[in-house]
Amino acid sequence: MEEPTSAGDWQIHTVDTDGEVGYYASLVVVDGYPMIAYYDQAGGRLKFALANTRTPTSAADWTIYTIDGQGAQDAGRFAAMALVGGRPFIVYRNLTSNSLRFARALTPLPSAPDQWVLGAVDNESFAGDFGSVGELNGRPMVAYYNSSDQSLHFAWAKTALPQLLSDWYRIRVVGTGMGQYTSLALIGGRPSISHFAATNFSLRFSQALPYTPSP
């Protein structure tokens, strides 16, 4: 396949029109099948779209459902998704509880809401803005912003399959006025975070020292 060099080299279609959908979209691919986590602002829902083919061309090629945010809950803002152990893992803000939540898929290609485990990463008020997620030694790791103390936080699961709030280490990396617009990656095996510093409107870089981070 030739590399795309013009607008005519792209095929574009609508995936979902049910609600006010598409905020904080995050895309991963498993075995060639694309999947998207995103927020429905009108319904206050975390939604998920799984392609039924490796080359989707229309809305009919997607299975779409809500993972979290039913009833009175508003969940799904700042959705960020990555593969952990070959399965999709999503972090997001629950606006109702003002907490950082996660959704962990039980299968590489989850096709229904009951194929997810939901839980909390951080229950402190106003935790979870600008979340970014990755994998460290087979376990999920998350960088995020707490708007209450205006600081950058890092969480790393104690197990490859977290279920409870107690399954996470949580570290306040730096503050105050640090940690918005996070982007998390491993560099040389070390968690590394780029983020915005509101104190002087600058770009900052935070990197774990060369050992496994723990509280």
MDAnalysis code that builds the backbone (N, CA, C; Angstrom):
import MDAnalysis as mda
import numpy as np

u = mda.Universe.empty(645, n_residues=215, atom_resindex=np.repeat(np.arange(215), 3), trajectory=True)
u.add_TopologyAttr("name", ["N", "CA", "C"] * 215)
u.add_TopologyAttr("resid", np.arange(1, 216))
u.add_TopologyAttr("resname", ["MET", "GLU", "GLU", "PRO", "THR", "SER", "ALA", "GLY", "ASP", "TRP", "GLN", "ILE", "HIS", "THR", "VAL", "ASP", "THR", "ASP", "GLY", "GLU", "VAL", "GLY", "TYR", "TYR", "ALA", "SER", "LEU", "VAL", "VAL", "VAL", "ASP", "GLY", "TYR", "PRO", "MET", "ILE", "ALA", "TYR", "TYR", "ASP", "GLN", "ALA", "GLY", "GLY", "ARG", "LEU", "LYS", "PHE", "ALA", "LEU", "ALA", "ASN", "THR", "ARG", "THR", "PRO", "THR", "SER", "ALA", "ALA", "ASP", "TRP", "THR", "ILE", "TYR", "THR", "ILE", "ASP", "GLY", "GLN", "GLY", "ALA", "GLN", "ASP", "ALA", "GLY", "ARG", "PHE", "ALA", "ALA", "MET", "ALA", "LEU", "VAL", "GLY", "GLY", "ARG", "PRO", "PHE", "ILE", "VAL", "TYR", "ARG", "ASN", "LEU", "THR", "SER", "ASN", "SER", "LEU", "ARG", "PHE", "ALA", "ARG", "ALA", "LEU", "THR", "PRO", "LEU", "PRO", "SER", "ALA", "PRO", "ASP", "GLN", "TRP", "VAL", "LEU", "GLY", "ALA", "VAL", "ASP", "ASN", "GLU", "SER", "PHE", "ALA", "GLY", "ASP", "PHE", "GLY", "SER", "VAL", "GLY", "GLU", "LEU", "ASN", "GLY", "ARG", "PRO", "MET", "VAL", "ALA", "TYR", "TYR", "ASN", "SER", "SER", "ASP", "GLN", "SER", "LEU", "HIS", "PHE", "ALA", "TRP", "ALA", "LYS", "THR", "ALA", "LEU", "PRO", "GLN", "LEU", "LEU", "SER", "ASP", "TRP", "TYR", "ARG", "ILE", "ARG", "VAL", "VAL", "GLY", "THR", "GLY", "MET", "GLY", "GLN", "TYR", "THR", "SER", "LEU", "ALA", "LEU", "ILE", "GLY", "GLY", "ARG", "PRO", "SER", "ILE", "SER", "HIS", "PHE", "ALA", "ALA", "THR", "ASN", "PHE", "SER", "LEU", "ARG", "PHE", "SER", "GLN", "ALA", "LEU", "PRO", "TYR", "THR", "PRO", "SER", "PRO"])
u.atoms.positions = np.array([
    [0.840, -1.205, 0.000],
    [0.000, 0.000, 0.000],
    [0.868, 1.245, 0.000],
    [0.514, 2.194, -0.838],
    [1.249, 3.444, -0.885],
    [0.903, 4.321, 0.313],
    [1.845, 5.156, 0.679],
    [1.602, 6.066, 1.798],
    [0.641, 7.167, 1.370],
    [-0.285, 7.580, 2.288],
    [-1.223, 8.660, 1.937],
    [-0.506, 9.996, 1.830],
    [-0.680, 10.664, 0.727],
    [-0.009, 11.950, 0.494],
    [-0.968, 13.083, 0.190],
    [-2.289, 12.782, 0.126],
    [-3.269, 13.825, -0.150],
    [-4.591, 13.461, 0.501],
    [-5.523, 14.426, 0.535],
    [-6.834, 14.190, 1.140],
    [-7.589, 13.083, 0.430],
    [-7.339, 12.900, -0.853],
    [-8.023, 11.870, -1.612],
    [-7.580, 10.464, -1.275],
    [-6.527, 10.348, -0.480],
    [-6.017, 9.034, -0.100],
    [-6.655, 8.509, 1.181],
    [-7.705, 9.169, 1.664],
    [-8.348, 8.768, 2.915],
    [-9.790, 8.349, 2.659],
    [-10.222, 7.294, 3.341],
    [-11.617, 6.875, 3.343],
    [-12.199, 7.288, 4.684],
    [-13.288, 8.039, 4.684],
    [-13.857, 8.614, 5.905],
    [-15.317, 8.205, 6.034],
    [-15.707, 7.795, 7.247],
    [-17.111, 7.484, 7.484],
    [-17.468, 7.781, 8.939],
    [-18.759, 7.868, 9.216],
    [-19.260, 8.112, 10.563],
    [-19.427, 6.773, 11.282],
    [-18.974, 6.733, 12.532],
    [-19.071, 5.517, 13.333],
    [-20.337, 5.522, 14.182],
    [-20.632, 6.643, 14.864],
    [-21.722, 6.689, 15.840],
    [-22.356, 8.076, 15.806],
    [-23.675, 8.128, 15.797],
    [-24.409, 9.398, 15.848],
    [-25.407, 9.427, 17.001],
    [-25.371, 8.426, 17.877],
    [-26.343, 8.313, 18.963],
    [-25.878, 9.123, 20.167],
    [-26.372, 10.344, 20.283],
    [-25.970, 11.233, 21.368],
    [-25.082, 12.341, 20.842],
    [-24.316, 12.925, 21.738],
    [-23.324, 13.936, 21.364],
    [-21.967, 13.265, 21.553],
    [-21.593, 12.465, 20.571],
    [-20.544, 11.466, 20.760],
    [-19.233, 11.833, 20.060],
    [-18.126, 11.272, 20.599],
    [-16.825, 11.421, 19.975],
    [-15.811, 12.207, 20.772],
    [-16.220, 12.742, 21.928],
    [-15.271, 13.469, 22.769],
    [-14.229, 12.506, 23.342],
    [-12.999, 12.996, 23.478],
    [-11.901, 12.237, 24.096],
    [-11.712, 10.860, 23.445],
    [-11.847, 10.796, 22.127],
    [-11.716, 9.518, 21.432],
    [-10.292, 8.977, 21.555],
    [-10.197, 7.661, 21.779],
    [-8.904, 6.989, 21.919],
    [-8.975, 5.676, 21.152],
    [-7.999, 5.430, 20.284],
    [-8.029, 4.323, 19.330],
    [-6.893, 3.335, 19.589],
    [-7.207, 2.040, 19.602],
    [-6.190, 0.992, 19.611],
    [-6.594, -0.081, 18.600],
    [-5.671, -0.967, 18.295],
    [-5.912, -2.033, 17.324],
    [-5.469, -3.362, 17.930],
    [-6.332, -4.376, 17.848],
    [-6.004, -5.728, 18.301],
    [-6.202, -6.683, 17.133],
    [-5.136, -7.372, 16.750],
    [-5.203, -8.345, 15.654],
    [-5.781, -7.719, 14.384],
    [-5.502, -6.447, 14.179],
    [-5.975, -5.765, 12.983],
    [-7.346, -5.146, 13.095],
    [-8.046, -5.378, 14.216],
    [-9.391, -4.836, 14.406],
    [-9.311, -3.529, 15.212],
    [-9.734, -2.401, 14.626],
    [-9.720, -1.150, 15.379],
    [-10.845, -1.095, 16.407],
    [-10.568, -0.404, 17.504],
    [-11.587, -0.160, 18.526],
    [-11.369, 1.224, 19.108],
    [-12.463, 1.868, 19.507],
    [-12.422, 3.255, 19.955],
    [-13.178, 3.393, 21.273],
    [-12.553, 4.025, 22.247],
    [-13.236, 4.445, 23.472],
    [-13.499, 5.943, 23.349],
    [-14.671, 6.395, 23.796],
    [-15.013, 7.806, 23.641],
    [-16.154, 8.181, 24.581],
    [-16.396, 9.479, 24.675],
    [-17.387, 10.012, 25.620],
    [-18.595, 10.557, 24.889],
    [-19.769, 10.230, 25.399],
    [-21.036, 10.809, 24.931],
    [-21.411, 11.910, 25.913],
    [-21.228, 13.145, 25.507],
    [-21.462, 14.264, 26.418],
    [-22.939, 14.433, 26.736],
    [-23.807, 14.211, 25.779],
    [-25.243, 14.363, 26.021],
    [-25.752, 13.325, 27.022],
    [-25.268, 12.089, 26.915],
    [-25.739, 11.030, 27.802],
    [-24.868, 10.804, 29.016],
    [-23.688, 11.466, 29.071],
    [-22.772, 11.250, 30.186],
    [-22.292, 9.813, 30.256],
    [-21.904, 9.261, 29.085],
    [-21.572, 7.840, 29.029],
    [-20.189, 7.606, 28.424],
    [-19.503, 6.586, 28.938],
    [-18.312, 6.059, 28.291],
    [-18.771, 5.009, 27.293],
    [-18.474, 5.249, 26.016],
    [-18.912, 4.333, 24.972],
    [-17.703, 3.646, 24.327],
    [-18.004, 2.549, 23.644],
    [-16.958, 1.740, 23.032],
    [-17.457, 1.248, 21.682],
    [-16.601, 1.357, 20.684],
    [-16.927, 0.879, 19.343],
    [-15.867, -0.125, 18.908],
    [-16.291, -1.313, 18.533],
    [-15.404, -2.380, 18.065],
    [-15.738, -2.701, 16.612],
    [-14.743, -2.605, 15.737],
    [-14.978, -2.923, 14.334],
    [-15.169, -4.423, 14.157],
    [-16.123, -4.790, 13.310],
    [-16.392, -6.187, 13.019],
    [-15.536, -6.715, 11.868],
    [-14.760, -5.818, 11.267],
    [-13.881, -6.154, 10.158],
    [-12.594, -5.352, 10.309],
    [-11.514, -5.816, 9.705],
    [-10.253, -5.080, 9.789],
    [-10.258, -3.828, 8.923],
    [-11.204, -3.731, 8.026],
    [-11.289, -2.560, 7.139],
    [-12.706, -1.996, 7.146],
    [-13.137, -1.380, 8.250],
    [-14.494, -0.830, 8.312],
    [-14.667, 0.340, 7.340],
    [-15.832, 0.392, 6.719],
    [-16.116, 1.461, 5.756],
    [-17.433, 2.179, 6.031],
    [-18.202, 1.698, 7.034],
    [-19.482, 2.344, 7.347],
    [-19.857, 2.042, 8.787],
    [-20.874, 2.736, 9.284],
    [-21.337, 2.519, 10.657],
    [-21.796, 1.084, 10.880],
    [-22.249, 0.417, 9.834],
    [-22.713, -0.974, 9.954],
    [-21.577, -1.935, 10.298],
    [-20.347, -1.490, 10.137],
    [-19.191, -2.350, 10.407],
    [-18.721, -2.278, 11.860],
    [-19.503, -1.639, 12.732],
    [-19.075, -1.460, 14.116],
    [-20.122, -1.992, 15.098],
    [-19.651, -2.607, 16.179],
    [-20.487, -2.943, 17.332],
    [-20.264, -1.857, 18.382],
    [-21.338, -1.209, 18.825],
    [-21.242, -0.048, 19.711],
    [-22.087, -0.274, 20.952],
    [-21.516, 0.059, 22.107],
    [-22.275, -0.078, 23.351],
    [-21.688, 0.836, 24.430],
    [-22.420, 0.974, 25.520],
    [-21.989, 1.773, 26.663],
    [-21.286, 0.888, 27.679],
    [-20.118, 1.337, 28.150],
    [-19.398, 0.615, 29.196],
    [-19.783, 1.123, 30.578],
    [-19.849, 2.454, 30.739],
    [-20.151, 3.044, 32.045],
    [-20.897, 4.351, 31.821],
    [-21.684, 4.744, 32.843],
    [-22.407, 6.001, 32.766],
    [-23.898, 5.850, 32.643],
    [-24.419, 4.680, 33.003],
    [-25.863, 4.464, 32.955],
    [-26.542, 5.180, 34.123],
    [-27.790, 5.533, 33.954],
    [-28.562, 6.142, 35.030],
    [-28.065, 7.525, 35.389],
    [-27.844, 7.752, 36.695],
    [-27.468, 9.085, 37.172],
    [-25.966, 9.344, 37.077],
    [-25.183, 8.345, 36.703],
    [-23.731, 8.516, 36.630],
    [-23.316, 9.259, 35.357],
    [-22.361, 10.155, 35.497],
    [-21.740, 10.800, 34.343],
    [-20.305, 10.309, 34.288],
    [-20.006, 9.429, 33.333],
    [-18.690, 8.791, 33.270],
    [-18.164, 8.820, 31.842],
    [-16.843, 8.977, 31.714],
    [-16.223, 8.854, 30.403],
    [-15.394, 10.029, 29.946],
    [-15.420, 11.129, 30.699],
    [-14.592, 12.273, 30.287],
    [-13.110, 11.912, 30.395],
    [-12.332, 12.494, 29.542],
    [-10.888, 12.263, 29.493],
    [-10.565, 10.780, 29.264],
    [-11.390, 10.103, 28.472],
    [-11.142, 8.695, 28.176],
    [-9.791, 8.531, 27.482],
    [-9.010, 7.554, 27.939],
    [-7.730, 7.214, 27.324],
    [-7.591, 5.699, 27.359],
    [-7.172, 5.121, 26.247],
    [-7.131, 3.667, 26.140],
    [-5.771, 3.203, 25.635],
    [-5.312, 2.065, 26.137],
    [-4.084, 1.416, 25.684],
    [-4.262, -0.079, 25.825],
    [-3.366, -0.827, 25.231],
    [-3.373, -2.280, 25.393],
    [-2.496, -2.661, 26.575],
    [-3.042, -3.465, 27.466],
    [-2.309, -3.994, 28.612],
    [-2.505, -5.515, 28.597],
    [-1.434, -6.234, 28.434],
    [-1.562, -7.675, 28.302],
    [-2.325, -8.083, 27.062],
    [-2.280, -7.238, 26.026],
    [-2.954, -7.539, 24.776],
    [-4.443, -7.269, 24.776],
    [-4.957, -6.663, 25.855],
    [-6.384, -6.354, 25.952],
    [-6.592, -4.866, 26.232],
    [-7.670, -4.291, 25.736],
    [-7.890, -2.857, 25.948],
    [-8.113, -2.518, 27.416],
    [-7.518, -1.416, 27.818],
    [-7.632, -0.909, 29.182],
    [-7.904, 0.578, 29.071],
    [-8.979, 1.043, 29.712],
    [-9.423, 2.438, 29.593],
    [-9.407, 3.104, 30.960],
    [-8.911, 4.325, 31.017],
    [-9.075, 5.158, 32.209],
    [-9.907, 6.377, 31.821],
    [-10.665, 6.889, 32.791],
    [-11.571, 7.988, 32.496],
    [-12.018, 8.639, 33.796],
    [-12.589, 9.800, 33.662],
    [-13.096, 10.538, 34.823],
    [-14.577, 10.251, 35.032],
    [-14.946, 9.929, 36.262],
    [-16.350, 9.857, 36.646],
    [-16.706, 11.191, 37.282],
    [-17.477, 11.983, 36.572],
    [-17.792, 13.326, 37.045],
    [-18.706, 13.287, 38.263],
    [-19.563, 12.285, 38.354],
    [-20.497, 12.186, 39.475],
    [-19.769, 11.953, 40.789],
    [-18.794, 11.053, 40.784],
    [-18.041, 10.753, 42.003],
    [-16.740, 11.546, 42.094],
    [-16.428, 12.331, 41.048],
    [-15.184, 13.109, 41.009],
    [-13.957, 12.221, 41.221],
    [-13.914, 11.072, 40.521],
    [-12.830, 10.120, 40.725],
    [-12.313, 9.592, 39.392],
    [-11.118, 8.996, 39.451],
    [-10.513, 8.363, 38.292],
    [-10.900, 6.889, 38.281],
    [-11.490, 6.437, 37.177],
    [-11.969, 5.071, 37.060],
    [-11.213, 4.330, 35.968],
    [-11.349, 2.993, 35.976],
    [-10.789, 2.200, 34.896],
    [-11.812, 1.180, 34.424],
    [-11.664, 0.776, 33.172],
    [-12.424, -0.328, 32.593],
    [-11.416, -1.279, 31.971],
    [-11.382, -2.509, 32.454],
    [-10.417, -3.508, 31.999],
    [-11.151, -4.614, 31.245],
    [-10.803, -4.802, 29.972],
    [-11.468, -5.818, 29.159],
    [-11.024, -7.210, 29.568],
    [-11.971, -8.146, 29.539],
    [-11.685, -9.541, 29.877],
    [-11.215, -10.348, 28.678],
    [-11.325, -9.763, 27.494],
    [-10.978, -10.439, 26.254],
    [-10.323, -9.426, 25.316],
    [-9.475, -9.847, 24.390],
    [-8.845, -8.887, 23.481],
    [-9.834, -8.135, 22.596],
    [-10.966, -8.762, 22.275],
    [-11.960, -8.125, 21.406],
    [-13.315, -8.106, 22.112],
    [-13.492, -7.257, 23.106],
    [-14.733, -7.242, 23.883],
    [-15.915, -6.735, 23.053],
    [-16.964, -7.528, 22.985],
    [-18.096, -7.198, 22.125],
    [-19.364, -6.879, 22.901],
    [-19.286, -6.823, 24.259],
    [-20.471, -6.546, 25.069],
    [-20.047, -5.932, 26.399],
    [-20.942, -5.193, 27.053],
    [-20.597, -4.533, 28.318],
    [-20.181, -5.492, 29.424],
    [-20.690, -6.728, 29.404],
    [-20.358, -7.663, 30.481],
    [-18.954, -8.269, 30.326],
    [-18.213, -7.840, 29.320],
    [-16.851, -8.324, 29.110],
    [-15.817, -7.327, 29.637],
    [-16.252, -6.524, 30.602],
    [-15.369, -5.534, 31.210],
    [-15.454, -5.613, 32.737],
    [-14.330, -5.346, 33.399],
    [-14.282, -5.142, 34.843],
    [-14.097, -3.653, 35.090],
    [-14.964, -3.058, 35.931],
    [-14.889, -1.635, 36.245],
    [-14.384, -1.442, 37.667],
    [-13.598, -0.412, 37.879],
    [-13.088, -0.137, 39.211],
    [-12.516, 1.259, 39.312],
    [-11.973, 1.583, 40.477],
    [-11.420, 2.904, 40.734],
    [-9.899, 2.845, 40.792],
    [-9.258, 3.856, 40.219],
    [-7.815, 4.028, 40.337],
    [-7.504, 4.978, 41.492],
    [-8.263, 6.066, 41.572],
    [-8.032, 7.089, 42.592],
    [-9.374, 7.698, 42.958],
    [-9.746, 7.621, 44.240],
    [-11.035, 8.134, 44.712],
    [-10.946, 9.534, 45.299],
    [-9.767, 10.149, 45.240],
    [-9.669, 11.524, 45.720],
    [-10.527, 12.440, 44.846],
    [-11.147, 13.428, 45.454],
    [-12.005, 14.336, 44.703],
    [-11.228, 15.053, 43.611],
    [-11.839, 15.116, 42.440],
    [-11.310, 15.838, 41.275],
    [-10.071, 15.183, 40.677],
    [-9.871, 13.891, 40.924],
    [-8.785, 13.156, 40.277],
    [-9.258, 12.621, 38.933],
    [-8.351, 12.643, 37.940],
    [-8.660, 11.960, 36.694],
    [-8.699, 12.794, 35.445],
    [-8.458, 14.093, 35.536],
    [-8.412, 14.900, 34.315],
    [-7.145, 14.563, 33.524],
    [-7.249, 14.639, 32.201],
    [-6.097, 14.499, 31.303],
    [-5.346, 13.181, 31.510],
    [-6.081, 12.103, 31.742],
    [-5.447, 10.815, 31.971],
    [-4.756, 10.269, 30.731],
    [-3.648, 9.570, 30.953],
    [-2.916, 8.871, 29.907],
    [-2.513, 7.519, 30.474],
    [-2.656, 6.454, 29.682],
    [-2.480, 5.104, 30.209],
    [-1.459, 4.337, 29.383],
    [-0.748, 3.425, 30.036],
    [0.225, 2.587, 29.358],
    [0.451, 1.311, 30.132],
    [1.478, 0.554, 29.741],
    [1.789, -0.730, 30.362],
    [3.214, -0.716, 30.897],
    [3.383, -1.160, 32.129],
    [4.688, -1.244, 32.775],
    [4.835, -2.617, 33.408],
    [5.772, -3.416, 32.911],
    [6.002, -4.764, 33.441],
    [4.723, -5.599, 33.474],
    [3.923, -5.462, 32.418],
    [2.701, -6.238, 32.309],
    [1.532, -5.709, 33.103],
    [1.690, -4.555, 33.732],
    [0.620, -3.974, 34.555],
    [0.258, -2.581, 34.039],
    [-0.993, -2.161, 34.229],
    [-1.375, -0.827, 33.774],
    [-0.752, 0.270, 34.625],
    [-0.406, 1.371, 33.970],
    [0.074, 2.570, 34.659],
    [-0.683, 3.760, 34.090],
    [-0.869, 4.784, 34.923],
    [-1.682, 5.936, 34.543],
    [-1.019, 7.225, 35.022],
    [-0.938, 8.200, 34.156],
    [-0.582, 9.565, 34.548],
    [-1.844, 10.409, 34.453],
    [-2.047, 11.303, 35.408],
    [-3.271, 12.099, 35.401],
    [-3.109, 13.348, 36.261],
    [-4.085, 14.218, 36.134],
    [-4.078, 15.503, 36.826],
    [-5.177, 15.524, 37.876],
    [-4.847, 16.033, 39.057],
    [-5.856, 16.266, 40.086],
    [-6.104, 17.764, 40.152],
    [-7.289, 18.190, 39.756],
    [-7.572, 19.622, 39.691],
    [-7.807, 20.238, 41.052],
    [-7.962, 19.403, 42.104],
    [-8.126, 19.943, 43.447],
    [-6.803, 20.473, 43.991],
    [-5.758, 19.638, 43.921],
    [-4.451, 20.112, 44.391],
    [-3.561, 20.577, 43.241],
    [-4.121, 20.568, 42.018],
    [-3.443, 21.086, 40.821],
    [-2.067, 20.456, 40.645],
    [-2.049, 19.117, 40.633],
    [-0.767, 18.428, 40.573],
    [-0.831, 17.208, 39.666],
    [0.366, 16.790, 39.241],
    [0.523, 15.606, 38.413],
    [0.621, 14.368, 39.306],
    [-0.162, 13.351, 38.983],
    [-0.164, 12.105, 39.739],
    [0.171, 10.934, 38.830],
    [0.684, 9.868, 39.439],
    [1.011, 8.637, 38.726],
    [0.472, 7.463, 39.539],
    [-0.177, 6.534, 38.854],
    [-0.685, 5.323, 39.500],
    [-0.182, 4.112, 38.734],
    [0.201, 3.080, 39.487],
    [0.696, 1.845, 38.890],
    [0.051, 0.678, 39.613],
    [-0.536, -0.244, 38.847],
    [-1.239, -1.375, 39.457],
    [-0.262, -2.361, 40.085],
    [-0.653, -2.903, 41.216],
    [0.160, -3.908, 41.904],
    [0.028, -5.281, 41.255],
    [-0.974, -5.439, 40.419],
    [-1.264, -6.707, 39.764],
    [-1.598, -6.450, 38.301],
    [-1.435, -7.465, 37.468],
    [-1.772, -7.322, 36.053],
    [-3.275, -7.210, 35.838],
    [-4.060, -7.648, 36.828],
    [-5.520, -7.659, 36.697],
    [-6.153, -6.938, 37.887],
    [-6.006, -5.620, 37.969],
    [-6.572, -4.891, 39.116],
    [-8.093, -4.948, 39.130],
    [-8.635, -4.997, 40.344],
    [-10.080, -4.959, 40.521],
    [-10.498, -3.909, 41.550],
    [-9.676, -3.719, 42.583],
    [-10.038, -2.870, 43.710],
    [-9.175, -1.619, 43.760],
    [-9.640, -0.632, 44.516],
    [-8.864, 0.583, 44.723],
    [-7.530, 0.269, 45.386],
    [-7.506, -0.742, 46.243],
    [-6.283, -1.120, 46.953],
    [-5.264, -1.820, 46.052],
    [-5.642, -2.092, 44.816],
    [-4.730, -2.749, 43.873],
    [-3.790, -1.768, 43.187],
    [-3.784, -0.502, 43.616],
    [-2.993, 0.525, 42.955],
    [-2.041, 1.232, 43.922],
    [-0.803, 1.451, 43.451],
    [0.075, 2.447, 44.065],
    [-0.303, 3.807, 43.474],
    [-0.279, 4.843, 44.289],
    [-0.580, 6.200, 43.815],
    [0.494, 7.162, 44.326],
    [1.041, 7.971, 43.424],
    [2.137, 8.875, 43.747],
    [1.789, 10.279, 43.256],
    [1.979, 11.247, 44.106],
    [1.897, 12.653, 43.668],
    [3.284, 13.028, 43.162],
    [3.410, 13.195, 41.865],
    [4.725, 13.386, 41.252],
    [5.237, 14.804, 41.434],
    [4.407, 15.770, 41.099],
    [4.831, 17.164, 41.174],
    [3.603, 18.067, 41.193],
    [3.713, 19.210, 41.820],
    [2.663, 20.219, 41.879],
    [3.292, 21.455, 42.485],
    [2.650, 22.562, 42.630],
    [1.286, 22.843, 42.236],
    [1.311, 23.490, 40.846],
    [0.200, 23.379, 40.142],
    [0.133, 23.965, 38.816],
    [0.788, 23.111, 37.752],
    [0.981, 21.821, 38.034],
    [1.621, 20.907, 37.087],
    [0.689, 19.745, 36.757],
    [0.778, 19.247, 35.501],
    [0.148, 17.976, 35.210],
    [-1.017, 17.973, 34.244],
    [-1.385, 19.094, 33.689],
    [-2.450, 19.078, 32.694],
    [-1.917, 18.564, 31.359],
    [-2.813, 18.016, 30.549],
    [-2.484, 17.556, 29.190],
    [-1.346, 16.531, 29.206],
    [-1.480, 15.518, 30.033],
    [-0.428, 14.520, 30.190],
    [-0.327, 13.603, 28.972],
    [0.886, 13.123, 28.739],
    [1.141, 12.072, 27.767],
    [2.194, 11.150, 28.374],
    [1.869, 9.855, 28.477],
    [2.686, 8.888, 29.202],
    [3.285, 7.868, 28.249],
    [4.560, 7.544, 28.453],
    [5.219, 6.522, 27.647],
    [6.364, 5.915, 28.447],
    [6.829, 4.750, 28.004],
    [8.028, 4.143, 28.574],
    [9.229, 4.538, 27.719],
    [10.262, 5.049, 28.366],
    [11.509, 5.379, 27.692],
    [12.621, 4.656, 28.436],
    [13.263, 3.702, 27.766],
    [14.276, 2.897, 28.439],
    [13.724, 2.134, 29.616],
    [12.455, 1.738, 29.533],
    [11.813, 1.004, 30.618],
    [11.365, 1.860, 31.773],
    [11.486, 3.180, 31.649],
    [11.133, 4.087, 32.738],
    [9.906, 4.919, 32.376],
    [8.891, 4.972, 33.250],
    [7.728, 5.823, 32.983],
    [8.153, 7.281, 32.786],
    [7.667, 7.864, 31.702],
    [8.025, 9.233, 31.350],
    [6.758, 9.986, 30.977],
    [6.620, 11.194, 31.483],
    [5.382, 11.955, 31.313],
    [5.707, 13.355, 30.812],
    [5.105, 13.744, 29.707],
    [5.134, 15.141, 29.302],
    [3.843, 15.787, 29.782],
    [3.927, 17.053, 30.192],
    [2.743, 17.712, 30.740],
    [2.918, 19.223, 30.715],
    [1.819, 19.896, 30.903],
    [1.785, 21.359, 30.890],
    [1.966, 21.897, 32.306],
    [2.736, 22.965, 32.414],
    [2.900, 23.661, 33.693],
    [2.173, 24.994, 33.610],
    [1.082, 25.099, 34.352],
    [0.278, 26.326, 34.305],
    [0.951, 27.482, 35.031],
    [1.927, 27.175, 35.881],
    [2.588, 28.236, 36.661],
    [3.349, 29.209, 35.782],
    [3.951, 28.694, 34.707],
    [4.691, 29.586, 33.805],
    [4.433, 29.264, 32.335],
    [3.322, 28.561, 32.080],
    [2.896, 28.252, 30.706],
    [4.005, 27.564, 29.914],
    [4.557, 26.510, 30.500],
    [5.673, 25.809, 29.861],
    [5.383, 24.319, 29.731],
    [6.155, 23.669, 28.893],
    [6.095, 22.228, 28.731],
    [7.108, 21.590, 29.666],
    [6.663, 20.612, 30.444],
    [7.542, 19.943, 31.394],
    [7.677, 18.465, 31.041],
    [8.733, 17.842, 31.546],
    [8.991, 16.425, 31.324],
    [9.376, 15.797, 32.656],
    [8.648, 14.771, 33.048],
    [8.929, 14.070, 34.307],
    [9.237, 12.610, 33.974],
    [10.340, 12.102, 34.551],
    [10.742, 10.729, 34.272],
    [11.134, 10.025, 35.559],
    [10.663, 8.797, 35.715],
    [11.021, 8.021, 36.897],
    [12.519, 7.727, 36.903],
    [13.116, 7.729, 38.074],
    [14.519, 7.366, 38.214],
    [14.703, 5.894, 37.827],
    [15.925, 5.455, 37.523],
    [16.127, 4.095, 36.996],
    [15.969, 2.993, 38.030],
    [14.724, 2.905, 38.564],
    [14.315, 1.780, 39.389],
    [12.808, 1.708, 39.294],
    [12.244, 0.600, 39.699],
    [10.805, 0.444, 39.621],
    [10.124, 1.405, 40.569],
    [9.226, 2.289, 40.067],
    [8.590, 3.262, 40.963],
    [7.634, 2.607, 41.934],
    [7.687, 3.029, 43.182],
    [6.743, 2.560, 44.192],
    [6.613, 3.662, 45.232],
    [5.549, 3.659, 46.018],
    [5.373, 4.729, 47.000],
    [6.511, 4.755, 48.031],
])
